[in-house]
Amino acid sequence: MSNKHGDVYAASSVDNALRTLVYLRGHQHARVTDISDHLGVARSTAHRLLTTLRGHGFVEQEPGGRRYRLGPVLLGLTRGAVDEPTLVQVAHSHLVQLRDAAAETANLLVLDGPDSRFADGVEGPHPLRVGTRTGDRVPAYATAGGKALLSELSPEAARTRYRRGLTRLTPATLPDLDALAADLVTARARGYALNIDESVTGVHGVGVPVRDRFGTCLAAVTVSAPSIRLDVNRAAELAPLLQQTAARIGAEL
């Protein structure tokens, strides 16, 4: 038997959420008080609503400010998504160039629920190298590309993907959600994410997000190599090369 009071409350919440998004579409940005006045609800209710929408990427808070604007998820829907075959087709030649420049295996990853999925890859030239894993899924928190993708989400949206916590793949895998949140803050600040023995012992990776011309994150590019050739210093040296590759892919999409 349905709960009529709960049904009415849910319908009201959905109505307020839709009205908020329409309001932001017409006003570009708004404060909590603007939304509460528009909806005719308390400021605390408006704040909870905006927090929920932000957690799912439908709105975002302007950097350093209190105003809200439409978020990357909604903007990506309205602009039309790039299908994965097109993404792979566009990115492949750039992965080849990245492989040649870095002399290591290059990969393209996409976010698939709680996992990062290897959409394409090009193997490095060394006899001892990391193989491509096209089609494989690995928890996003345990790969450089996955963490680059998670770093583009709001902290709330990243956490909601792992309500049951993190499963350790190696002794170096991040132990819990607080460690993941801290790692993602670091990744955002320096512009690239690292995987140091976190999915496979002896394999390291560095990854950056790929954004389209509108700033929406669609994928990540990575370089992976045996740990003896890819330490944190080498990863920092490769980061600009990865960022240039990601920018070229994004501009072509």
VODRENGU-272983 format. One record per residue (C-alpha): residue number from 1; residue in three letters; x, y, z. Coordinates in steps of 0.1 Angstrom, whole numbers. Example, Ala and Ser with C-alpha at 12.3 -4.5 7.8 and 13.67 -1.06 7.14 Angstrom:
BEGIN
<1,'ALA',<123,-45,78>>
<2,'SER',<137,-11,71>>
END
This chain:
BEGIN
<1,'MET',<0,0,0>>
<2,'SER',<14,34,-10>>
<3,'ASN',<20,62,15>>
<4,'LYS',<-1,90,2>>
<5,'HIS',<16,116,24>>
<6,'GLY',<50,104,11>>
<7,'ASP',<38,104,-25>>
<8,'VAL',<26,140,-22>>
<9,'TYR',<59,150,-6>>
<10,'ALA',<79,133,-33>>
<11,'ALA',<59,149,-60>>
<12,'SER',<63,183,-44>>
<13,'SER',<101,178,-42>>
<14,'VAL',<103,168,-78>>
<15,'ASP',<81,198,-88>>
<16,'ASN',<104,222,-68>>
<17,'ALA',<135,206,-84>>
<18,'LEU',<122,211,-119>>
<19,'ARG',<111,246,-112>>
<20,'THR',<146,254,-98>>
<21,'LEU',<163,241,-129>>
<22,'VAL',<140,261,-152>>
<23,'TYR',<147,292,-130>>
<24,'LEU',<184,287,-133>>
<25,'ARG',<181,282,-171>>
<26,'GLY',<166,317,-174>>
<27,'HIS',<187,335,-148>>
<28,'GLN',<221,318,-152>>
<29,'HIS',<228,319,-115>>
<30,'ALA',<210,324,-82>>
<31,'ARG',<214,325,-44>>
<32,'VAL',<196,303,-19>>
<33,'THR',<173,332,-11>>
<34,'ASP',<164,337,-48>>
<35,'ILE',<153,300,-50>>
<36,'SER',<134,301,-17>>
<37,'ASP',<115,332,-28>>
<38,'HIS',<108,317,-62>>
<39,'LEU',<95,285,-48>>
<40,'GLY',<78,300,-18>>
<41,'VAL',<96,277,6>>
<42,'ALA',<119,282,36>>
<43,'ARG',<156,289,30>>
<44,'SER',<166,257,47>>
<45,'THR',<143,238,23>>
<46,'ALA',<158,256,-7>>
<47,'HIS',<193,249,6>>
<48,'ARG',<186,211,10>>
<49,'LEU',<172,211,-25>>
<50,'LEU',<202,228,-41>>
<51,'THR',<225,205,-21>>
<52,'THR',<208,174,-35>>
<53,'LEU',<209,188,-71>>
<54,'ARG',<246,196,-66>>
<55,'GLY',<253,161,-54>>
<56,'HIS',<240,147,-87>>
<57,'GLY',<257,173,-108>>
<58,'PHE',<226,191,-120>>
<59,'VAL',<237,224,-104>>
<60,'GLU',<271,236,-91>>
<61,'GLN',<283,264,-69>>
<62,'GLU',<303,292,-84>>
<63,'PRO',<339,290,-72>>
<64,'GLY',<344,312,-42>>
<65,'GLY',<308,324,-42>>
<66,'ARG',<274,316,-28>>
<67,'ARG',<255,316,-61>>
<68,'TYR',<244,284,-79>>
<69,'ARG',<243,277,-117>>
<70,'LEU',<234,248,-139>>
<71,'GLY',<258,219,-135>>
<72,'PRO',<278,197,-159>>
<73,'VAL',<254,168,-159>>
<74,'LEU',<224,189,-171>>
<75,'LEU',<245,209,-195>>
<76,'GLY',<259,177,-210>>
<77,'LEU',<223,164,-215>>
<78,'THR',<212,196,-232>>
<79,'ARG',<242,198,-255>>
<80,'GLY',<239,162,-266>>
<81,'ALA',<261,133,-255>>
<82,'VAL',<291,121,-275>>
<83,'ASP',<286,84,-282>>
<84,'GLU',<314,61,-272>>
<85,'PRO',<323,48,-307>>
<86,'THR',<328,85,-318>>
<87,'LEU',<348,91,-287>>
<88,'VAL',<371,61,-294>>
<89,'GLN',<374,70,-331>>
<90,'VAL',<384,106,-323>>
<91,'ALA',<408,97,-295>>
<92,'HIS',<426,67,-310>>
<93,'SER',<452,87,-331>>
<94,'HIS',<459,109,-302>>
<95,'LEU',<465,78,-280>>
<96,'VAL',<490,66,-306>>
<97,'GLN',<508,100,-304>>
<98,'LEU',<507,99,-266>>
<99,'ARG',<522,63,-266>>
<100,'ASP',<550,74,-290>>
<101,'ALA',<558,105,-270>>
<102,'ALA',<557,88,-236>>
<103,'ALA',<571,55,-248>>
<104,'GLU',<546,38,-225>>
<105,'THR',<511,23,-228>>
<106,'ALA',<483,49,-233>>
<107,'ASN',<446,43,-224>>
<108,'LEU',<412,59,-228>>
<109,'LEU',<388,53,-199>>
<110,'VAL',<352,62,-192>>
<111,'LEU',<332,62,-160>>
<112,'ASP',<307,34,-158>>
<113,'GLY',<288,35,-125>>
<114,'PRO',<313,28,-97>>
<115,'ASP',<339,15,-122>>
<116,'SER',<363,29,-148>>
<117,'ARG',<361,10,-181>>
<118,'PHE',<390,8,-205>>
<119,'ALA',<375,20,-238>>
<120,'ASP',<407,19,-259>>
<121,'GLY',<444,15,-255>>
<122,'VAL',<477,14,-273>>
<123,'GLU',<506,-7,-260>>
<124,'GLY',<540,8,-252>>
<125,'PRO',<571,-2,-271>>
<126,'HIS',<592,-18,-243>>
<127,'PRO',<596,-55,-240>>
<128,'LEU',<585,-51,-203>>
<129,'ARG',<553,-31,-206>>
<130,'VAL',<518,-29,-193>>
<131,'GLY',<493,-44,-216>>
<132,'THR',<461,-28,-228>>
<133,'ARG',<429,-38,-210>>
<134,'THR',<402,-26,-235>>
<135,'GLY',<368,-37,-222>>
<136,'ASP',<380,-44,-187>>
<137,'ARG',<362,-27,-157>>
<138,'VAL',<381,-18,-126>>
<139,'PRO',<368,2,-96>>
<140,'ALA',<373,38,-105>>
<141,'TYR',<390,46,-71>>
<142,'ALA',<418,21,-80>>
<143,'THR',<429,35,-114>>
<144,'ALA',<445,68,-124>>
<145,'GLY',<419,74,-151>>
<146,'GLY',<391,65,-128>>
<147,'LYS',<403,89,-101>>
<148,'ALA',<407,116,-128>>
<149,'LEU',<370,111,-137>>
<150,'LEU',<358,110,-101>>
<151,'SER',<377,142,-94>>
<152,'GLU',<354,160,-119>>
<153,'LEU',<323,151,-98>>
<154,'SER',<312,169,-67>>
<155,'PRO',<324,152,-35>>
<156,'GLU',<289,141,-27>>
<157,'ALA',<284,125,-61>>
<158,'ALA',<317,106,-58>>
<159,'ARG',<308,93,-24>>
<160,'THR',<274,80,-34>>
<161,'ARG',<290,56,-58>>
<162,'TYR',<305,37,-29>>
<163,'ARG',<279,35,-2>>
<164,'ARG',<293,2,9>>
<165,'GLY',<329,14,11>>
<166,'LEU',<359,5,-9>>
<167,'THR',<372,-30,-17>>
<168,'ARG',<409,-34,-14>>
<169,'LEU',<425,-48,-46>>
<170,'THR',<461,-45,-33>>
<171,'PRO',<476,-34,0>>
<172,'ALA',<481,1,-16>>
<173,'THR',<444,5,-26>>
<174,'LEU',<428,35,-9>>
<175,'PRO',<413,22,24>>
<176,'ASP',<381,42,27>>
<177,'LEU',<359,71,15>>
<178,'ASP',<378,98,35>>
<179,'ALA',<411,87,19>>
<180,'LEU',<394,88,-15>>
<181,'ALA',<380,123,-9>>
<182,'ALA',<414,136,1>>
<183,'ASP',<430,119,-29>>
<184,'LEU',<405,135,-53>>
<185,'VAL',<411,170,-37>>
<186,'THR',<449,165,-44>>
<187,'ALA',<442,153,-80>>
<188,'ARG',<420,184,-87>>
<189,'ALA',<446,207,-73>>
<190,'ARG',<476,194,-93>>
<191,'GLY',<456,186,-125>>
<192,'TYR',<463,149,-127>>
<193,'ALA',<456,116,-107>>
<194,'LEU',<479,88,-98>>
<195,'ASN',<477,51,-93>>
<196,'ILE',<506,38,-73>>
<197,'ASP',<503,0,-70>>
<198,'GLU',<466,5,-63>>
<199,'SER',<450,-19,-88>>
<200,'VAL',<479,-41,-96>>
<201,'THR',<511,-43,-76>>
<202,'GLY',<541,-32,-97>>
<203,'VAL',<520,-11,-121>>
<204,'HIS',<517,27,-118>>
<205,'GLY',<496,51,-138>>
<206,'VAL',<489,88,-143>>
<207,'GLY',<457,102,-157>>
<208,'VAL',<439,134,-167>>
<209,'PRO',<403,142,-176>>
<210,'VAL',<391,148,-211>>
<211,'ARG',<366,176,-214>>
<212,'ASP',<346,187,-244>>
<213,'ARG',<345,223,-256>>
<214,'PHE',<318,231,-231>>
<215,'GLY',<339,218,-202>>
<216,'THR',<319,186,-197>>
<217,'CYS',<342,157,-186>>
<218,'LEU',<337,127,-210>>
<219,'ALA',<366,104,-204>>
<220,'ALA',<402,102,-191>>
<221,'VAL',<435,95,-208>>
<222,'THR',<463,77,-189>>
<223,'VAL',<498,65,-192>>
<224,'SER',<506,33,-174>>
<225,'ALA',<539,15,-169>>
<226,'PRO',<559,-8,-147>>
<227,'SER',<567,9,-114>>
<228,'ILE',<605,8,-122>>
<229,'ARG',<599,33,-150>>
<230,'LEU',<570,54,-137>>
<231,'ASP',<575,70,-103>>
<232,'VAL',<558,101,-90>>
<233,'ASN',<585,124,-105>>
<234,'ARG',<582,108,-140>>
<235,'ALA',<544,111,-136>>
<236,'ALA',<547,148,-130>>
<237,'GLU',<569,151,-161>>
<238,'LEU',<543,133,-182>>
<239,'ALA',<513,153,-169>>
<240,'PRO',<517,182,-194>>
<241,'LEU',<519,157,-223>>
<242,'LEU',<487,140,-210>>
<243,'GLN',<469,174,-206>>
<244,'GLN',<479,184,-242>>
<245,'THR',<465,151,-255>>
<246,'ALA',<433,155,-236>>
<247,'ALA',<429,191,-249>>
<248,'ARG',<433,179,-285>>
<249,'ILE',<408,152,-281>>
<250,'GLY',<383,175,-265>>
<251,'ALA',<387,201,-292>>
<252,'GLU',<380,176,-319>>
<253,'LEU',<349,161,-303>>
END
